[in-house]
Amino acid sequence: MPGSVDSHTALRFGDIATLLRPRNLLPDDGARAQYMLKARGAIYLFLRSLPSAMRDEVLLPAYHCPTMVYAIEEAGFRPVYYGIDDQLGIDLASLQTALGPKTAAVITVNYFGFPMPLVDAAVAIRANGAMLLEDCSHSFLQACPL
């Protein structure tokens, strides 16, 4: 019978234990990964660590947490927005239009903890000479750093 309890998949304790198994989000760069309690603090510290130059813009997705903007502004940068598509992925054309000589960094977001493809965006960002910061703050079910 549709809608009955029997028609739903059951979640077993073993399934939850598998989700909590320690995994590293960055298997190749794991030793360099630094875990923070709050994303806004990580964004602020990352931006403050960039070498001072004429670049004063940080690109971020148009759909974001407002505290991200606060961290960018507190670090002395100007937020500039790029679009996202209907799958919450990067709108590459919008990103490429927003990238410019003043772009110091680009922030991407793994919405709801799901990693997004970054290869094409990373190529464009590196070609522009900017840094890439992947916000994994909602990826708590994807990795356990401890």
VEXDREN-2710 file (C-alpha; in Angstrom, 1 decimal):
% VEXDREN-2710
k/r/px/py/pz
1/MET/0.0/0.0/0.0
2/PRO/1.6/3.3/-1.1
3/GLY/2.5/5.6/1.8
4/SER/2.5/2.9/4.4
5/VAL/5.5/2.3/6.6
6/ASP/6.4/-0.8/4.8
7/SER/6.9/1.1/1.5
8/HIS/9.8/3.1/2.9
9/THR/13.4/2.0/3.1
10/ALA/14.5/1.4/6.7
11/LEU/17.7/3.0/8.0
12/ARG/19.6/0.6/10.1
13/PHE/22.2/1.4/12.8
14/GLY/24.9/-0.1/10.6
15/ASP/24.0/2.4/7.9
16/ILE/24.5/5.3/10.3
17/ALA/27.8/3.9/11.6
18/THR/29.0/3.7/8.0
19/LEU/28.2/7.4/7.5
20/LEU/30.2/8.3/10.6
21/ARG/33.3/6.3/9.5
22/PRO/36.3/8.7/9.4
23/ARG/37.1/9.8/5.9
24/ASN/39.1/12.7/4.5
25/LEU/37.6/15.1/2.1
26/LEU/41.0/15.8/0.5
27/PRO/42.8/12.4/0.1
28/ASP/45.6/14.0/-1.8
29/ASP/46.0/17.1/0.3
30/GLY/44.9/15.6/3.6
31/ALA/48.0/16.6/5.5
32/ARG/47.5/20.2/4.5
33/ALA/43.7/20.3/5.4
34/GLN/42.8/22.5/8.3
35/TYR/39.5/22.0/10.0
36/MET/37.7/25.0/11.6
37/LEU/34.7/25.2/13.9
38/LYS/33.0/28.0/11.9
39/ALA/33.1/28.6/8.2
40/ARG/33.1/32.4/8.6
41/GLY/36.3/32.2/10.7
42/ALA/37.9/29.9/8.1
43/ILE/37.0/32.3/5.3
44/TYR/38.3/35.3/7.2
45/LEU/41.6/33.6/8.1
46/PHE/42.1/32.3/4.5
47/LEU/41.5/35.8/3.0
48/ARG/43.8/37.5/5.6
49/SER/46.5/35.0/4.7
50/LEU/46.6/36.1/1.0
51/PRO/49.5/38.2/0.0
52/SER/48.6/41.9/-0.2
53/ALA/48.2/43.0/-3.8
54/MET/45.9/45.1/-6.0
55/ARG/43.3/42.3/-6.0
56/ASP/40.5/43.2/-3.7
57/GLU/37.5/41.2/-4.9
58/VAL/36.2/37.8/-3.7
59/LEU/33.7/36.0/-5.9
60/LEU/31.0/34.0/-4.2
61/PRO/27.8/32.3/-5.4
62/ALA/24.7/34.4/-5.5
63/TYR/23.0/31.8/-3.2
64/HIS/25.0/31.9/0.0
65/CYS/24.9/32.3/3.8
66/PRO/25.0/36.0/4.7
67/THR/27.8/35.4/7.2
68/MET/30.1/34.6/4.3
69/VAL/29.7/38.2/3.1
70/TYR/30.5/39.5/6.6
71/ALA/33.8/37.5/6.7
72/ILE/34.8/38.8/3.2
73/GLU/34.1/42.4/4.2
74/GLU/35.9/42.1/7.6
75/ALA/38.9/40.7/5.8
76/GLY/39.0/43.9/3.7
77/PHE/37.6/42.5/0.4
78/ARG/34.6/43.4/-1.8
79/PRO/32.1/40.6/-2.5
80/VAL/31.2/40.0/-6.1
81/TYR/28.6/37.4/-7.1
82/TYR/28.4/34.8/-9.7
83/GLY/25.4/32.7/-10.7
84/ILE/24.5/29.1/-10.0
85/ASP/22.5/26.7/-12.1
86/ASP/19.3/24.8/-11.2
87/GLN/21.4/21.9/-9.8
88/LEU/23.1/24.3/-7.3
89/GLY/26.3/24.0/-9.4
90/ILE/28.5/26.8/-10.7
91/ASP/27.2/28.6/-13.7
92/LEU/30.6/28.6/-15.5
93/ALA/29.7/31.4/-17.9
94/SER/28.7/33.7/-15.0
95/LEU/31.8/32.8/-13.1
96/GLN/34.0/33.5/-16.2
97/THR/32.3/36.9/-16.7
98/ALA/32.8/37.8/-13.0
99/LEU/36.5/36.8/-13.0
100/GLY/38.8/39.8/-13.5
101/PRO/42.1/41.3/-12.7
102/LYS/40.9/42.4/-9.2
103/THR/39.7/38.8/-8.3
104/ALA/41.8/37.6/-5.4
105/ALA/39.8/34.4/-4.6
106/VAL/36.7/32.5/-5.6
107/ILE/34.5/30.7/-3.0
108/THR/32.5/27.7/-4.0
109/VAL/29.9/26.0/-1.8
110/ASN/29.1/22.3/-1.4
111/TYR/25.3/22.9/-0.8
112/PHE/23.7/20.5/1.6
113/GLY/27.1/18.7/1.9
114/PHE/27.2/17.4/-1.7
115/PRO/30.5/18.0/-3.5
116/MET/30.2/19.7/-6.8
117/PRO/32.4/19.3/-9.9
118/LEU/35.1/21.9/-9.8
119/VAL/37.5/21.0/-12.6
120/ASP/36.3/23.5/-15.2
121/ALA/35.9/26.3/-12.6
122/ALA/39.3/25.5/-11.1
123/VAL/41.0/25.8/-14.5
124/ALA/39.3/29.2/-15.1
125/ILE/40.2/30.5/-11.6
126/ARG/43.8/29.4/-11.9
127/ALA/44.2/30.9/-15.3
128/ASN/43.0/34.2/-13.8
129/GLY/45.6/33.9/-11.0
130/ALA/43.0/33.8/-8.2
131/MET/42.8/31.3/-5.3
132/LEU/40.0/28.8/-4.9
133/LEU/38.3/28.2/-1.5
134/GLU/35.8/25.3/-1.4
135/ASP/33.3/25.7/1.5
136/CYS/32.6/22.3/2.9
137/SER/31.0/23.5/6.1
138/HIS/27.8/21.5/5.5
139/SER/29.7/18.3/4.6
140/PHE/29.6/16.9/8.1
141/LEU/28.1/13.6/6.8
142/GLN/30.8/13.3/4.2
143/ALA/33.8/13.3/6.5
144/CYS/34.9/13.0/10.1
145/PRO/38.3/14.6/10.6
146/LEU/38.8/13.2/14.1
END
